[in-house]
Amino acid sequence: MKRRDLERKLRIVGCYLKREGGSQPLWVNPKNGVVEAIPRHKEIKEPLEKKILNNLGAE
């Protein structure tokens, strides 16, 4: 999956970008307070995508 498509899914469920910089951008789900790092790769493999979506409650 493309990173921008993953970010679009996260925005749809209410997540937002907490900060950019460092090694990876951090995304937050304000409903449950979970913070997750999203890699900057153009393509994100399916197992990592599922882990990110599951941790942020977007699945």
C-alpha distance matrix in Angstrom:
0.0 3.8 6.4 8.5 6.8 7.0 10.4 11.4 11.1 13.1 15.6 16.2 17.4 19.5 18.0 18.9 18.6 21.7 22.0 20.6 22.1 22.9 20.3 17.4 17.2 18.3 17.2 19.9 20.3 23.9 24.6 24.6 24.7 21.9 20.5 17.2 16.1 12.6 12.3 12.5 10.3 8.4 5.6 5.4 6.5 6.9 10.4 9.9 7.6 10.4 13.0 12.2 12.2 15.3 17.1 16.9 18.0 15.2 14.8
3.8 0.0 3.8 5.5 5.3 6.5 8.8 10.0 11.0 12.8 14.6 15.8 17.5 19.1 17.3 17.5 16.8 20.0 19.9 18.2 19.7 20.9 18.6 15.8 15.4 17.0 16.2 19.2 20.1 23.5 24.8 25.0 24.7 22.1 20.2 17.1 15.5 11.7 11.1 10.3 8.4 5.8 4.7 6.1 8.8 10.2 13.3 11.9 9.7 13.0 15.1 13.4 13.7 17.2 18.4 17.6 19.2 16.4 16.8
6.4 3.8 0.0 3.8 5.4 5.1 6.2 8.6 9.9 10.6 12.4 14.4 15.8 16.8 14.5 14.3 13.2 16.3 16.2 14.5 16.1 17.4 15.4 12.4 11.6 13.3 12.7 15.9 17.2 20.6 22.2 22.4 21.7 19.1 16.9 13.9 12.1 8.4 8.2 7.5 6.9 5.5 5.9 6.2 9.7 11.2 13.5 11.1 9.1 12.6 13.8 11.5 12.2 15.8 16.4 15.3 17.4 14.9 16.1
8.5 5.5 3.8 0.0 3.8 5.4 5.0 6.1 8.7 9.8 10.5 12.3 14.6 15.3 13.6 13.1 12.5 16.0 16.1 14.6 16.8 18.8 17.4 14.3 12.7 14.2 13.1 16.0 17.1 20.1 21.8 22.6 22.0 20.0 18.0 15.6 14.2 10.7 11.2 9.9 10.1 8.0 9.0 9.8 13.1 14.1 16.6 14.4 11.8 14.9 16.4 13.6 13.6 17.4 18.0 16.2 18.0 15.1 16.7
6.8 5.3 5.4 3.8 0.0 3.8 5.4 5.0 6.3 8.7 9.9 10.7 12.9 14.5 13.5 14.0 14.3 17.9 18.6 17.6 20.0 21.8 20.2 16.8 15.2 16.1 14.2 16.6 16.9 20.0 21.1 21.9 22.0 19.9 18.6 16.2 15.5 12.2 13.1 12.7 12.3 10.1 9.7 9.9 12.3 12.4 15.2 13.7 10.4 13.0 15.2 12.8 11.9 15.6 17.0 15.3 16.3 13.1 14.0
7.0 6.5 5.1 5.4 3.8 0.0 3.8 5.4 5.1 6.3 8.8 10.0 11.2 12.7 11.1 12.0 12.3 15.6 16.6 16.0 18.4 19.8 18.1 14.5 13.0 13.2 11.3 13.5 13.9 17.3 18.3 18.7 18.7 16.4 15.1 12.6 12.3 9.2 10.9 11.4 11.5 10.5 9.7 8.5 10.8 10.6 12.7 10.8 7.4 9.9 11.7 9.1 8.4 12.2 13.3 11.7 13.1 10.2 11.4
10.4 8.8 6.2 5.0 5.4 3.8 0.0 3.8 5.4 5.0 6.2 8.7 10.2 10.7 8.7 8.8 9.0 12.5 13.6 13.2 16.0 18.0 17.0 13.3 10.9 11.2 9.0 11.4 12.2 15.2 16.8 17.7 17.2 15.4 13.8 11.9 11.5 8.8 11.0 11.1 12.2 11.5 11.9 11.1 14.0 14.2 15.8 13.3 10.4 12.8 13.8 10.5 10.0 13.7 14.0 11.7 13.5 10.9 13.1
11.4 10.0 8.6 6.1 5.0 5.4 3.8 0.0 3.8 5.4 5.2 6.3 9.0 10.0 9.5 10.0 11.2 14.9 16.4 16.2 19.3 21.5 20.7 17.0 14.5 14.5 11.9 13.5 13.5 16.1 17.3 18.7 18.8 17.5 16.5 15.1 15.2 12.6 14.7 14.5 15.3 13.8 14.0 13.6 16.1 15.8 17.9 16.0 12.6 14.4 16.1 13.1 11.5 15.2 16.1 13.4 14.3 11.1 13.1
11.1 11.0 9.9 8.7 6.3 5.1 5.4 3.8 0.0 3.8 5.5 5.2 6.7 8.9 8.8 10.7 12.5 15.8 17.8 18.1 21.1 22.9 21.8 18.0 15.7 15.0 11.9 12.9 12.0 14.9 15.4 16.6 17.3 15.8 15.5 14.1 15.0 12.8 15.3 16.0 16.5 15.4 14.7 13.4 15.2 14.0 15.8 14.3 10.7 11.7 13.6 11.0 8.6 12.0 13.4 10.9 11.1 7.6 9.3
13.1 12.8 10.6 9.8 8.7 6.3 5.0 5.4 3.8 0.0 3.8 5.4 5.5 6.5 5.2 7.3 9.4 12.4 14.7 15.6 18.7 20.4 19.6 15.8 13.1 11.8 8.4 9.1 8.4 11.4 12.4 13.5 13.7 12.4 12.0 11.0 12.3 10.8 14.0 15.1 16.4 16.0 15.8 14.0 16.1 15.2 16.2 14.0 10.9 11.9 12.7 9.4 7.6 10.8 11.2 8.1 9.2 6.5 9.5
15.6 14.6 12.4 10.5 9.9 8.8 6.2 5.2 5.5 3.8 0.0 3.8 5.5 5.0 5.0 6.1 8.8 12.0 14.5 15.5 19.0 21.2 21.0 17.3 14.1 13.0 9.6 10.0 9.3 11.3 12.6 14.6 14.7 14.2 13.8 13.5 14.6 13.2 16.2 16.7 18.3 17.7 18.0 16.9 19.3 18.6 19.9 17.7 14.5 15.6 16.5 13.1 11.3 14.4 14.5 11.1 11.9 9.4 12.5
16.2 15.8 14.4 12.3 10.7 10.0 8.7 6.3 5.2 5.4 3.8 0.0 3.8 5.5 7.4 9.5 12.5 15.6 18.2 19.3 22.7 24.9 24.5 20.7 17.7 16.5 12.9 12.7 11.0 12.8 13.0 15.3 16.3 16.0 16.3 16.1 17.6 16.1 19.1 19.7 20.8 19.8 19.6 18.4 20.3 19.0 20.5 18.9 15.4 15.9 17.3 14.5 11.8 14.5 15.5 12.1 11.8 8.7 11.3
17.4 17.5 15.8 14.6 12.9 11.2 10.2 9.0 6.7 5.5 5.5 3.8 0.0 3.8 6.0 9.3 12.6 15.0 18.1 19.7 23.1 24.9 24.4 20.6 17.7 15.8 12.0 10.9 8.4 10.1 9.7 11.8 13.3 13.2 14.2 14.4 16.6 15.8 19.2 20.5 21.8 21.3 20.9 19.0 20.5 18.9 19.6 18.1 14.9 14.7 15.6 12.9 10.0 12.0 12.7 9.3 8.4 6.0 9.0
19.5 19.1 16.8 15.3 14.5 12.7 10.7 10.0 8.9 6.5 5.0 5.5 3.8 0.0 3.8 6.5 10.3 12.3 15.6 17.6 21.2 23.2 23.3 19.6 16.4 14.1 10.4 8.8 6.6 7.4 8.1 10.8 11.5 12.0 12.8 13.8 16.0 15.7 19.2 20.3 22.3 22.1 22.2 20.4 22.4 21.3 21.8 19.7 16.9 17.0 17.3 14.2 12.1 14.0 13.7 9.9 10.0 8.7 12.2
18.0 17.3 14.5 13.6 13.5 11.1 8.7 9.5 8.8 5.2 5.0 7.4 6.0 3.8 0.0 3.8 7.1 9.1 12.3 14.3 17.7 19.5 19.6 15.9 12.7 10.4 6.6 5.4 4.4 6.6 8.5 10.1 9.7 9.6 9.5 10.2 12.3 12.2 15.8 17.1 19.3 19.6 19.9 18.0 20.2 19.5 19.7 17.2 14.8 15.4 15.1 11.6 10.4 12.5 11.6 7.9 9.3 8.4 12.2
18.9 17.5 14.3 13.1 14.0 12.0 8.8 10.0 10.7 7.3 6.1 9.5 9.3 6.5 3.8 0.0 3.8 6.1 9.2 11.2 14.8 17.0 17.6 14.2 10.6 8.7 5.6 5.5 6.8 8.1 11.0 12.5 11.1 11.0 9.8 10.6 11.7 11.7 15.1 15.7 18.4 18.8 19.8 18.4 21.1 21.0 21.5 18.5 16.3 17.7 17.1 13.4 13.0 15.5 14.0 10.6 12.8 11.9 15.6
18.6 16.8 13.2 12.5 14.3 12.3 9.0 11.2 12.5 9.4 8.8 12.5 12.6 10.3 7.1 3.8 0.0 3.8 5.7 7.4 11.0 13.4 14.2 11.0 7.2 6.0 4.5 6.4 9.2 10.7 14.0 14.8 12.6 12.0 9.6 9.8 9.8 9.8 12.7 13.1 16.2 17.0 18.5 17.3 20.4 21.0 21.4 18.0 16.4 18.3 17.4 13.6 14.2 16.8 15.0 12.2 15.1 14.4 17.8
21.7 20.0 16.3 16.0 17.9 15.6 12.5 14.9 15.8 12.4 12.0 15.6 15.0 12.3 9.1 6.1 3.8 0.0 3.8 7.1 10.2 12.2 13.7 11.0 7.6 5.5 5.3 6.1 9.5 10.2 13.9 14.2 11.2 11.0 8.4 9.6 9.9 11.2 14.1 14.8 18.3 19.7 21.1 19.7 22.6 23.3 23.1 19.6 18.5 20.2 18.6 15.0 16.1 18.1 15.6 13.0 16.2 16.3 19.8
22.0 19.9 16.2 16.1 18.6 16.6 13.6 16.4 17.8 14.7 14.5 18.2 18.1 15.6 12.3 9.2 5.7 3.8 0.0 3.8 6.6 8.9 10.9 8.9 5.8 5.6 7.4 9.4 13.0 14.0 17.6 17.6 14.5 13.8 10.6 11.0 9.9 11.0 13.0 13.1 16.8 18.5 20.5 19.5 22.6 23.9 23.8 20.1 19.4 21.6 20.0 16.5 18.1 20.3 17.8 15.7 19.1 19.1 22.4
20.6 18.2 14.5 14.6 17.6 16.0 13.2 16.2 18.1 15.6 15.5 19.3 19.7 17.6 14.3 11.2 7.4 7.1 3.8 0.0 3.8 7.0 8.7 7.1 4.6 6.7 9.2 12.0 15.6 17.1 20.6 20.6 17.7 16.5 12.9 12.3 10.1 10.3 11.2 10.5 14.2 15.9 18.3 17.9 21.2 23.0 23.3 19.5 19.0 21.7 20.4 16.9 18.9 21.4 19.2 17.5 20.9 20.5 23.5
22.1 19.7 16.1 16.8 20.0 18.4 16.0 19.3 21.1 18.7 19.0 22.7 23.1 21.2 17.7 14.8 11.0 10.2 6.6 3.8 0.0 3.7 6.3 6.4 6.1 8.7 11.9 14.9 18.6 20.2 23.6 23.2 20.1 18.5 14.8 13.8 11.0 11.4 11.4 10.5 14.2 16.4 19.0 18.6 21.9 24.1 24.1 20.3 20.4 23.3 21.7 18.6 21.1 23.4 21.1 19.8 23.5 23.2 26.0
22.9 20.9 17.4 18.8 21.8 19.8 18.0 21.5 22.9 20.4 21.2 24.9 24.9 23.2 19.5 17.0 13.4 12.2 8.9 7.0 3.7 0.0 3.7 5.7 7.3 9.5 13.2 16.0 19.7 21.5 24.7 23.7 20.5 18.6 14.8 13.7 10.6 11.6 11.1 10.9 14.4 17.2 19.4 18.8 21.6 23.9 23.5 19.7 20.5 23.2 21.2 18.6 21.5 23.4 20.9 20.3 24.1 24.2 26.7
20.3 18.6 15.4 17.4 20.2 18.1 17.0 20.7 21.8 19.6 21.0 24.5 24.4 23.3 19.6 17.6 14.2 13.7 10.9 8.7 6.3 3.7 0.0 3.8 7.1 9.6 13.1 16.3 19.8 22.1 25.0 23.8 20.9 18.5 14.7 12.6 9.1 9.6 8.2 8.5 11.5 14.7 16.5 15.8 18.4 20.9 20.4 16.8 17.9 20.8 18.7 16.5 19.7 21.7 19.4 19.3 23.0 23.0 25.1
17.4 15.8 12.4 14.3 16.8 14.5 13.3 17.0 18.0 15.8 17.3 20.7 20.6 19.6 15.9 14.2 11.0 11.0 8.9 7.1 6.4 5.7 3.8 0.0 3.8 6.4 9.6 13.0 16.4 19.0 21.7 20.7 18.1 15.5 11.8 9.5 5.9 6.0 5.5 6.5 9.9 12.8 14.4 13.3 16.1 18.3 17.9 14.2 14.8 17.6 15.8 13.2 16.2 18.3 16.2 15.8 19.5 19.3 21.5
17.2 15.4 11.6 12.7 15.2 13.0 10.9 14.5 15.7 13.1 14.1 17.7 17.7 16.4 12.7 10.6 7.2 7.6 5.8 4.6 6.1 7.3 7.1 3.8 0.0 3.8 6.6 10.2 13.6 16.0 19.0 18.4 15.9 13.8 10.2 8.5 5.7 5.8 7.2 7.6 11.3 13.4 15.1 14.0 17.1 18.8 18.8 15.0 14.8 17.4 15.9 12.7 15.0 17.4 15.3 14.1 17.7 17.3 20.0
18.3 17.0 13.3 14.2 16.1 13.2 11.2 14.5 15.0 11.8 13.0 16.5 15.8 14.1 10.4 8.7 6.0 5.5 5.6 6.7 8.7 9.5 9.6 6.4 3.8 0.0 3.8 6.7 10.3 12.6 15.6 14.8 12.1 10.1 6.5 5.6 4.5 6.4 9.1 10.7 14.0 16.1 17.2 15.4 18.1 19.0 18.6 14.9 14.5 16.5 14.5 11.2 13.3 15.3 12.7 11.2 14.9 15.1 18.0
17.2 16.2 12.7 13.1 14.2 11.3 9.0 11.9 11.9 8.4 9.6 12.9 12.0 10.4 6.6 5.6 4.5 5.3 7.4 9.2 11.9 13.2 13.1 9.6 6.6 3.8 0.0 3.8 7.0 9.6 12.4 12.2 10.1 8.3 5.6 5.4 6.2 7.2 10.7 12.4 15.2 16.6 17.3 15.3 17.9 18.2 17.9 14.5 13.3 14.8 13.4 9.7 10.8 13.0 10.8 8.4 11.8 11.8 15.0
19.9 19.2 15.9 16.0 16.6 13.5 11.4 13.5 12.9 9.1 10.0 12.7 10.9 8.8 5.4 5.5 6.4 6.1 9.4 12.0 14.9 16.0 16.3 13.0 10.2 6.7 3.8 0.0 3.8 6.0 8.9 8.7 6.5 5.7 4.5 6.5 9.0 10.6 14.3 16.1 18.9 20.2 20.6 18.3 20.5 20.2 19.6 16.6 15.3 15.9 14.3 10.9 11.3 12.7 10.2 7.3 10.3 11.0 14.5
20.3 20.1 17.2 17.1 16.9 13.9 12.2 13.5 12.0 8.4 9.3 11.0 8.4 6.6 4.4 6.8 9.2 9.5 13.0 15.6 18.6 19.7 19.8 16.4 13.6 10.3 7.0 3.8 0.0 3.8 5.5 5.9 5.4 5.5 6.7 8.7 11.8 13.0 16.8 18.8 21.1 22.1 22.0 19.5 21.3 20.3 19.8 17.3 15.5 15.4 14.2 11.2 10.4 11.2 9.3 5.9 7.6 8.6 12.2
23.9 23.5 20.6 20.1 20.0 17.3 15.2 16.1 14.9 11.4 11.3 12.8 10.1 7.4 6.6 8.1 10.7 10.2 14.0 17.1 20.2 21.5 22.1 19.0 16.0 12.6 9.6 6.0 3.8 0.0 3.8 5.6 4.9 7.3 9.0 11.8 14.8 16.3 20.1 21.9 24.5 25.4 25.6 23.3 25.1 24.1 23.5 21.1 19.3 19.1 17.8 14.9 14.0 14.6 12.6 9.4 10.4 11.7 15.2
24.6 24.8 22.2 21.8 21.1 18.3 16.8 17.3 15.4 12.4 12.6 13.0 9.7 8.1 8.5 11.0 14.0 13.9 17.6 20.6 23.6 24.7 25.0 21.7 19.0 15.6 12.4 8.9 5.5 3.8 0.0 3.8 5.9 8.2 11.0 13.6 17.0 18.4 22.2 24.3 26.5 27.3 27.0 24.4 25.8 24.3 23.5 21.5 19.7 18.8 17.7 15.4 13.8 13.6 12.2 9.3 8.8 10.6 13.7
24.6 25.0 22.4 22.6 21.9 18.7 17.7 18.7 16.6 13.5 14.6 15.3 11.8 10.8 10.1 12.5 14.8 14.2 17.6 20.6 23.2 23.7 23.8 20.7 18.4 14.8 12.2 8.7 5.9 5.6 3.8 0.0 3.8 5.6 9.1 11.8 15.5 17.4 21.2 23.7 25.9 27.1 26.6 23.7 24.7 23.2 21.9 20.0 18.7 17.5 15.8 13.9 13.0 12.0 9.9 7.9 7.9 10.8 13.5
24.7 24.7 21.7 22.0 22.0 18.7 17.2 18.8 17.3 13.7 14.7 16.3 13.3 11.5 9.7 11.1 12.6 11.2 14.5 17.7 20.1 20.5 20.9 18.1 15.9 12.1 10.1 6.5 5.4 4.9 5.9 3.8 0.0 3.8 6.5 9.9 13.4 15.8 19.5 21.9 24.5 26.0 25.9 23.2 24.6 23.7 22.3 19.8 18.9 18.4 16.2 13.9 13.8 13.4 10.5 8.6 10.1 12.7 15.7
21.9 22.1 19.1 20.0 19.9 16.4 15.4 17.5 15.8 12.4 14.2 16.0 13.2 12.0 9.6 11.0 12.0 11.0 13.8 16.5 18.5 18.6 18.5 15.5 13.8 10.1 8.3 5.7 5.5 7.3 8.2 5.6 3.8 0.0 3.8 6.6 10.3 12.8 16.3 19.1 21.5 23.2 22.9 19.9 21.1 20.3 18.8 16.2 15.6 15.2 12.7 10.5 11.1 10.6 7.2 6.0 8.5 11.1 13.8
20.5 20.2 16.9 18.0 18.6 15.1 13.8 16.5 15.5 12.0 13.8 16.3 14.2 12.8 9.5 9.8 9.6 8.4 10.6 12.9 14.8 14.8 14.7 11.8 10.2 6.5 5.6 4.5 6.7 9.0 11.0 9.1 6.5 3.8 0.0 3.8 7.0 9.8 13.3 15.9 18.5 20.6 20.7 17.9 19.6 19.5 18.1 15.0 14.7 15.1 12.6 9.8 11.3 11.8 8.4 7.3 10.7 12.4 15.3
17.2 17.1 13.9 15.6 16.2 12.6 11.9 15.1 14.1 11.0 13.5 16.1 14.4 13.8 10.2 10.6 9.8 9.6 11.0 12.3 13.8 13.7 12.6 9.5 8.5 5.6 5.4 6.5 8.7 11.8 13.6 11.8 9.9 6.6 3.8 0.0 3.8 6.5 9.8 12.8 15.1 17.3 17.1 14.3 15.9 16.1 14.8 11.4 11.4 12.3 9.8 6.9 9.3 10.3 7.4 7.0 10.8 11.8 14.2
16.1 15.5 12.1 14.2 15.5 12.3 11.5 15.2 15.0 12.3 14.6 17.6 16.6 16.0 12.3 11.7 9.8 9.9 9.9 10.1 11.0 10.6 9.1 5.9 5.7 4.5 6.2 9.0 11.8 14.8 17.0 15.5 13.4 10.3 7.0 3.8 0.0 3.8 6.5 9.4 12.0 14.6 14.9 12.4 14.5 15.6 14.6 10.9 11.3 13.2 10.9 8.1 11.2 12.8 10.4 10.2 14.0 14.3 16.5
12.6 11.7 8.4 10.7 12.2 9.2 8.8 12.6 12.8 10.8 13.2 16.1 15.8 15.7 12.2 11.7 9.8 11.2 11.0 10.3 11.4 11.6 9.6 6.0 5.8 6.4 7.2 10.6 13.0 16.3 18.4 17.4 15.8 12.8 9.8 6.5 3.8 0.0 3.8 6.5 8.7 10.9 11.2 9.1 11.8 13.1 13.0 9.3 9.1 11.9 10.6 7.6 10.4 12.9 11.5 11.0 14.4 13.8 15.7
12.3 11.1 8.2 11.2 13.1 10.9 11.0 14.7 15.3 14.0 16.2 19.1 19.2 19.2 15.8 15.1 12.7 14.1 13.0 11.2 11.4 11.1 8.2 5.5 7.2 9.1 10.7 14.3 16.8 20.1 22.2 21.2 19.5 16.3 13.3 9.8 6.5 3.8 0.0 3.8 5.6 8.6 9.3 7.8 10.6 13.0 13.1 9.5 10.1 13.4 12.4 10.2 13.2 15.7 14.6 14.6 17.8 17.0 18.5
12.5 10.3 7.5 9.9 12.7 11.4 11.1 14.5 16.0 15.1 16.7 19.7 20.5 20.3 17.1 15.7 13.1 14.8 13.1 10.5 10.5 10.9 8.5 6.5 7.6 10.7 12.4 16.1 18.8 21.9 24.3 23.7 21.9 19.1 15.9 12.8 9.4 6.5 3.8 0.0 3.8 6.4 8.6 8.7 12.1 14.9 15.8 12.5 12.5 16.1 15.7 13.3 15.8 18.7 17.8 17.3 20.5 19.2 20.8
10.3 8.4 6.9 10.1 12.3 11.5 12.2 15.3 16.5 16.4 18.3 20.8 21.8 22.3 19.3 18.4 16.2 18.3 16.8 14.2 14.2 14.4 11.5 9.9 11.3 14.0 15.2 18.9 21.1 24.5 26.5 25.9 24.5 21.5 18.5 15.1 12.0 8.7 5.6 3.8 0.0 3.8 5.4 6.4 9.6 12.8 14.2 11.5 11.7 15.5 15.6 13.9 16.2 19.1 18.9 18.8 21.6 20.0 21.0
8.4 5.8 5.5 8.0 10.1 10.5 11.5 13.8 15.4 16.0 17.7 19.8 21.3 22.1 19.6 18.8 17.0 19.7 18.5 15.9 16.4 17.2 14.7 12.8 13.4 16.1 16.6 20.2 22.1 25.4 27.3 27.1 26.0 23.2 20.6 17.3 14.6 10.9 8.6 6.4 3.8 0.0 3.8 6.7 10.0 12.9 15.2 13.1 12.3 16.1 17.0 15.3 16.8 20.1 20.4 19.9 22.3 20.1 21.0
5.6 4.7 5.9 9.0 9.7 9.7 11.9 14.0 14.7 15.8 18.0 19.6 20.9 22.2 19.9 19.8 18.5 21.1 20.5 18.3 19.0 19.4 16.5 14.4 15.1 17.2 17.3 20.6 22.0 25.6 27.0 26.6 25.9 22.9 20.7 17.1 14.9 11.2 9.3 8.6 5.4 3.8 0.0 3.8 6.5 9.4 12.0 10.5 9.8 13.4 14.8 13.7 15.1 18.1 19.0 19.0 21.0 18.8 19.0
5.4 6.1 6.2 9.8 9.9 8.5 11.1 13.6 13.4 14.0 16.9 18.4 19.0 20.4 18.0 18.4 17.3 19.7 19.5 17.9 18.6 18.8 15.8 13.3 14.0 15.4 15.3 18.3 19.5 23.3 24.4 23.7 23.2 19.9 17.9 14.3 12.4 9.1 7.8 8.7 6.4 6.7 3.8 0.0 3.8 6.6 8.6 6.7 6.3 9.9 11.0 10.3 12.0 14.7 15.5 15.9 17.9 16.1 16.1
6.5 8.8 9.7 13.1 12.3 10.8 14.0 16.1 15.2 16.1 19.3 20.3 20.5 22.4 20.2 21.1 20.4 22.6 22.6 21.2 21.9 21.6 18.4 16.1 17.1 18.1 17.9 20.5 21.3 25.1 25.8 24.7 24.6 21.1 19.6 15.9 14.5 11.8 10.6 12.1 9.6 10.0 6.5 3.8 0.0 3.8 5.8 5.7 6.2 8.8 10.3 10.9 12.4 14.3 15.7 16.8 18.3 16.7 15.9
6.9 10.2 11.2 14.1 12.4 10.6 14.2 15.8 14.0 15.2 18.6 19.0 18.9 21.3 19.5 21.0 21.0 23.3 23.9 23.0 24.1 23.9 20.9 18.3 18.8 19.0 18.2 20.2 20.3 24.1 24.3 23.2 23.7 20.3 19.5 16.1 15.6 13.1 13.0 14.9 12.8 12.9 9.4 6.6 3.8 0.0 3.8 5.5 4.9 6.1 8.6 9.9 10.5 12.0 14.1 15.4 16.2 14.6 13.1
10.4 13.3 13.5 16.6 15.2 12.7 15.8 17.9 15.8 16.2 19.9 20.5 19.6 21.8 19.7 21.5 21.4 23.1 23.8 23.3 24.1 23.5 20.4 17.9 18.8 18.6 17.9 19.6 19.8 23.5 23.5 21.9 22.3 18.8 18.1 14.8 14.6 13.0 13.1 15.8 14.2 15.2 12.0 8.6 5.8 3.8 0.0 3.8 5.5 5.2 6.2 8.7 10.0 10.5 12.2 14.4 15.3 14.6 13.0
9.9 11.9 11.1 14.4 13.7 10.8 13.3 16.0 14.3 14.0 17.7 18.9 18.1 19.7 17.2 18.5 18.0 19.6 20.1 19.5 20.3 19.7 16.8 14.2 15.0 14.9 14.5 16.6 17.3 21.1 21.5 20.0 19.8 16.2 15.0 11.4 10.9 9.3 9.5 12.5 11.5 13.1 10.5 6.7 5.7 5.5 3.8 0.0 3.8 5.4 5.0 6.2 8.6 9.8 10.5 12.3 14.1 13.5 13.0
7.6 9.7 9.1 11.8 10.4 7.4 10.4 12.6 10.7 10.9 14.5 15.4 14.9 16.9 14.8 16.3 16.4 18.5 19.4 19.0 20.4 20.5 17.9 14.8 14.8 14.5 13.3 15.3 15.5 19.3 19.7 18.7 18.9 15.6 14.7 11.4 11.3 9.1 10.1 12.5 11.7 12.3 9.8 6.3 6.2 4.9 5.5 3.8 0.0 3.8 5.5 5.2 6.2 8.5 10.0 10.8 12.2 10.7 10.2
10.4 13.0 12.6 14.9 13.0 9.9 12.8 14.4 11.7 11.9 15.6 15.9 14.7 17.0 15.4 17.7 18.3 20.2 21.6 21.7 23.3 23.2 20.8 17.6 17.4 16.5 14.8 15.9 15.4 19.1 18.8 17.5 18.4 15.2 15.1 12.3 13.2 11.9 13.4 16.1 15.5 16.1 13.4 9.9 8.8 6.1 5.2 5.4 3.8 0.0 3.8 5.5 5.2 5.9 8.5 10.0 10.4 9.4 7.9
13.0 15.1 13.8 16.4 15.2 11.7 13.8 16.1 13.6 12.7 16.5 17.3 15.6 17.3 15.1 17.1 17.4 18.6 20.0 20.4 21.7 21.2 18.7 15.8 15.9 14.5 13.4 14.3 14.2 17.8 17.7 15.8 16.2 12.7 12.6 9.8 10.9 10.6 12.4 15.7 15.6 17.0 14.8 11.0 10.3 8.6 6.2 5.0 5.5 3.8 0.0 3.8 5.6 5.1 6.0 8.6 9.8 10.1 9.5
12.2 13.4 11.5 13.6 12.8 9.1 10.5 13.1 11.0 9.4 13.1 14.5 12.9 14.2 11.6 13.4 13.6 15.0 16.5 16.9 18.6 18.6 16.5 13.2 12.7 11.2 9.7 10.9 11.2 14.9 15.4 13.9 13.9 10.5 9.8 6.9 8.1 7.6 10.2 13.3 13.9 15.3 13.7 10.3 10.9 9.9 8.7 6.2 5.2 5.5 3.8 0.0 3.8 5.5 5.2 6.2 8.5 8.4 9.2
12.2 13.7 12.2 13.6 11.9 8.4 10.0 11.5 8.6 7.6 11.3 11.8 10.0 12.1 10.4 13.0 14.2 16.1 18.1 18.9 21.1 21.5 19.7 16.2 15.0 13.3 10.8 11.3 10.4 14.0 13.8 13.0 13.8 11.1 11.3 9.3 11.2 10.4 13.2 15.8 16.2 16.8 15.1 12.0 12.4 10.5 10.0 8.6 6.2 5.2 5.6 3.8 0.0 3.8 5.6 5.3 6.0 4.9 5.5
15.3 17.2 15.8 17.4 15.6 12.2 13.7 15.2 12.0 10.8 14.4 14.5 12.0 14.0 12.5 15.5 16.8 18.1 20.3 21.4 23.4 23.4 21.7 18.3 17.4 15.3 13.0 12.7 11.2 14.6 13.6 12.0 13.4 10.6 11.8 10.3 12.8 12.9 15.7 18.7 19.1 20.1 18.1 14.7 14.3 12.0 10.5 9.8 8.5 5.9 5.1 5.5 3.8 0.0 3.8 5.5 5.1 6.1 5.5
17.1 18.4 16.4 18.0 17.0 13.3 14.0 16.1 13.4 11.2 14.5 15.5 12.7 13.7 11.6 14.0 15.0 15.6 17.8 19.2 21.1 20.9 19.4 16.2 15.3 12.7 10.8 10.2 9.3 12.6 12.2 9.9 10.5 7.2 8.4 7.4 10.4 11.5 14.6 17.8 18.9 20.4 19.0 15.5 15.7 14.1 12.2 10.5 10.0 8.5 6.0 5.2 5.6 3.8 0.0 3.8 5.5 7.7 8.7
16.9 17.6 15.3 16.2 15.3 11.7 11.7 13.4 10.9 8.1 11.1 12.1 9.3 9.9 7.9 10.6 12.2 13.0 15.7 17.5 19.8 20.3 19.3 15.8 14.1 11.2 8.4 7.3 5.9 9.4 9.3 7.9 8.6 6.0 7.3 7.0 10.2 11.0 14.6 17.3 18.8 19.9 19.0 15.9 16.8 15.4 14.4 12.3 10.8 10.0 8.6 6.2 5.3 5.5 3.8 0.0 3.8 5.5 8.1
18.0 19.2 17.4 18.0 16.3 13.1 13.5 14.3 11.1 9.2 11.9 11.8 8.4 10.0 9.3 12.8 15.1 16.2 19.1 20.9 23.5 24.1 23.0 19.5 17.7 14.9 11.8 10.3 7.6 10.4 8.8 7.9 10.1 8.5 10.7 10.8 14.0 14.4 17.8 20.5 21.6 22.3 21.0 17.9 18.3 16.2 15.3 14.1 12.2 10.4 9.8 8.5 6.0 5.1 5.5 3.8 0.0 3.8 5.7
15.2 16.4 14.9 15.1 13.1 10.2 10.9 11.1 7.6 6.5 9.4 8.7 6.0 8.7 8.4 11.9 14.4 16.3 19.1 20.5 23.2 24.2 23.0 19.3 17.3 15.1 11.8 11.0 8.6 11.7 10.6 10.8 12.7 11.1 12.4 11.8 14.3 13.8 17.0 19.2 20.0 20.1 18.8 16.1 16.7 14.6 14.6 13.5 10.7 9.4 10.1 8.4 4.9 6.1 7.7 5.5 3.8 0.0 3.8
14.8 16.8 16.1 16.7 14.0 11.4 13.1 13.1 9.3 9.5 12.5 11.3 9.0 12.2 12.2 15.6 17.8 19.8 22.4 23.5 26.0 26.7 25.1 21.5 20.0 18.0 15.0 14.5 12.2 15.2 13.7 13.5 15.7 13.8 15.3 14.2 16.5 15.7 18.5 20.8 21.0 21.0 19.0 16.1 15.9 13.1 13.0 13.0 10.2 7.9 9.5 9.2 5.5 5.5 8.7 8.1 5.7 3.8 0.0
